[in-house]
Every structure is written in structure tokens, then in C-alpha cells.
Amino acid sequence: MAAKEAAVEEEEQVVNPWEVSAKDGGKIDYDKLIDKFGCQRLDQSLIDRVQRITSRPPHVFLRRGVFFAHRDFNEILDAYERGHKFYLYTGRGPSSEALHLGHLVPFHVHQDAFKVPLVIQLTDDEKMYVEKLIGGREQETCS
């Protein structure tokens, strides 16, 4: 029964890097996405905590709800409060010609607030998958 319900839910909305759509032109249910991807809602208490421990206003994307969910952000805040050092790590692979909106999170939101180093990996390890997805166009992208 659970597999059948999951199949019906999959038909109701599609959210992936190539498509965002809801059945019959409806709205995307962000609560379902949060559950599906194992996230937690980014609530006001967490946003207030960023300001309290960094002594800086949270990024406008946090204050206005542009970013509405997180995974383990509370653990980062716990570590920061204990004085533990950390760095931000993100990357760009050959499946993309450039950095994208998702990179704004580490660049603007976290680096500005926490003043920590940012590491950007330019990777080639997904090349074999990309070739299957885009039919060999990775040569154009990676050159």
C-alpha cells in the first residue's frame, strides 16, 4: 500500500533540477518536499538564534522566507556557540556550466554571518553520469 501511495504522490508533483510541476497546474506542497528530503522547517526561532550568536542580522533570504528549510543547521549553530571552527564546502560539477542559485546559501548566508572559510570544489567525478544524461555534451561544458 505504501508503494502505491508513493506512486500517487509522485504523480501529484515533480520537483527536480529539470522540472517543477504540480498535477493539474496546482501548487507545490513544500511541506511534502520537506518530509521527502528529510529537512526541517527554518522557523523564526532559528533565524533569531543566528542574529543572537553572530551579532549580525540574518541574511535577507532567511528573514523573508526565501530559504524555508534546512538539514542540521541547528548542529552548525550548536558548534559555533561552543567555539568550534568550521568551514563551508560546496562544489560545481561538469553537469553545470556555472554556479547557480543554490550556491547563494554558502556564499551569502553562511559566510557573511559566520565569517568562515569557503571551499569550492570543481569536480570531474560525476562525468560518467553526466555523459549518460546529456549525451556526451560534458566535453563542451568542461572545456
C-alpha positions as CSV (number, residue, x, y, z in Angstrom):
1,M,0.0,0.0,0.0
2,A,2.8,2.4,0.9
3,A,4.4,2.0,-2.6
4,K,1.1,2.7,-4.2
5,E,0.6,5.9,-2.2
6,A,4.2,7.0,-3.0
7,A,3.5,6.5,-6.7
8,V,0.3,8.6,-6.5
9,E,2.3,11.3,-4.6
10,E,5.0,11.3,-7.3
11,E,2.3,12.0,-9.9
12,E,0.9,14.9,-7.9
13,Q,4.1,16.9,-8.0
14,V,7.5,16.7,-9.6
15,V,10.5,18.7,-8.3
16,N,13.9,18.0,-9.7
17,P,16.7,20.0,-11.4
18,W,14.9,19.9,-14.8
19,E,11.2,20.2,-13.9
20,V,8.9,21.7,-11.2
21,S,5.3,20.9,-11.8
22,A,2.1,20.0,-9.9
23,K,-0.8,18.0,-11.0
24,D,-3.4,19.9,-13.0
25,G,-1.4,23.1,-12.6
26,G,-1.7,23.1,-8.8
27,K,0.7,24.5,-6.2
28,I,3.8,22.7,-5.0
29,D,3.3,21.3,-1.4
30,Y,6.5,22.4,0.3
31,D,5.7,20.5,3.4
32,K,5.7,17.3,1.4
33,L,9.1,18.3,0.0
34,I,10.5,18.9,3.5
35,D,9.4,15.5,4.5
36,K,10.6,13.8,1.4
37,F,14.1,15.2,1.6
38,G,14.4,14.8,5.4
39,C,14.6,18.5,6.2
40,Q,13.2,20.7,9.0
41,R,11.3,23.9,8.5
42,L,13.5,27.0,9.1
43,D,11.5,28.7,11.8
44,Q,11.8,32.2,13.3
45,S,13.5,30.9,16.5
46,L,16.4,29.5,14.4
47,I,16.6,32.8,12.4
48,D,16.6,34.8,15.7
49,R,19.4,32.5,17.0
50,V,21.6,33.3,14.0
51,Q,21.4,37.0,14.9
52,R,21.9,36.4,18.6
53,I,25.1,34.3,18.3
54,T,26.7,36.2,15.3
55,S,25.7,39.7,16.3
56,R,24.7,40.3,12.7
57,P,21.3,40.4,11.1
58,P,20.4,37.2,9.3
59,H,20.6,37.4,5.6
60,V,17.6,38.9,3.9
61,F,16.8,35.4,2.3
62,L,16.4,34.0,5.7
63,R,14.4,36.9,7.1
64,R,12.0,36.9,4.1
65,G,11.5,33.1,3.9
66,V,13.2,32.6,0.6
67,F,15.1,29.8,2.3
68,F,12.5,27.9,4.3
69,A,14.0,24.5,5.2
70,H,17.3,23.1,6.4
71,R,19.2,20.0,7.3
72,D,21.1,20.1,10.5
73,F,21.6,23.9,10.6
74,N,20.9,23.7,14.4
75,E,24.0,21.5,14.7
76,I,26.1,24.1,13.0
77,L,24.8,26.8,15.3
78,D,25.5,24.5,18.4
79,A,29.1,24.0,17.2
80,Y,29.5,27.7,16.6
81,E,28.2,28.6,20.0
82,R,30.7,26.2,21.6
83,G,33.5,28.0,19.7
84,H,34.2,25.1,17.3
85,K,35.7,26.2,14.0
86,F,34.2,25.0,10.7
87,Y,34.3,25.8,7.0
88,L,31.8,25.8,4.2
89,Y,32.2,23.3,1.4
90,T,30.3,23.3,-1.9
91,G,31.2,22.5,-5.4
92,R,30.4,22.6,-9.1
93,G,30.5,19.7,-11.4
94,P,30.6,19.2,-15.1
95,S,26.8,18.9,-15.3
96,S,26.5,22.7,-14.9
97,E,28.2,25.5,-16.9
98,A,28.2,27.8,-13.9
99,L,27.4,28.3,-10.3
100,H,23.7,28.5,-9.5
101,L,21.2,29.9,-7.1
102,G,21.9,27.1,-4.6
103,H,25.4,28.4,-4.1
104,L,24.0,31.6,-2.6
105,V,23.4,29.7,0.7
106,P,27.1,29.2,1.5
107,F,28.3,32.3,-0.3
108,H,26.0,34.9,1.2
109,V,24.0,33.4,4.0
110,H,26.6,31.5,6.0
111,Q,29.9,33.0,5.0
112,D,28.7,36.5,5.7
113,A,27.1,35.6,9.1
114,F,29.9,33.3,10.4
115,K,33.0,34.7,8.7
116,V,34.3,31.2,7.9
117,P,36.4,29.9,5.0
118,L,34.6,28.7,1.9
119,V,35.9,25.8,-0.1
120,I,34.6,25.3,-3.7
121,Q,35.5,22.0,-5.3
122,L,35.5,21.9,-9.1
123,T,35.0,18.2,-9.6
124,D,35.1,15.8,-12.5
125,D,33.9,12.7,-10.7
126,E,30.4,12.8,-12.0
127,K,31.5,12.8,-15.6
128,M,30.4,9.3,-16.3
129,Y,26.8,10.0,-15.1
130,V,26.6,13.3,-16.9
131,E,27.5,11.7,-20.2
132,K,24.5,9.4,-19.9
133,L,22.2,12.3,-19.0
134,I,23.3,14.8,-21.6
135,G,24.6,12.6,-24.4
136,G,28.3,13.5,-24.3
137,R,27.9,17.3,-24.0
138,E,30.1,17.3,-21.0
139,Q,33.1,18.0,-23.2
140,E,31.5,21.3,-24.1
141,T,30.7,22.1,-20.5
142,C,34.1,21.1,-19.1
143,S,36.4,22.6,-21.8
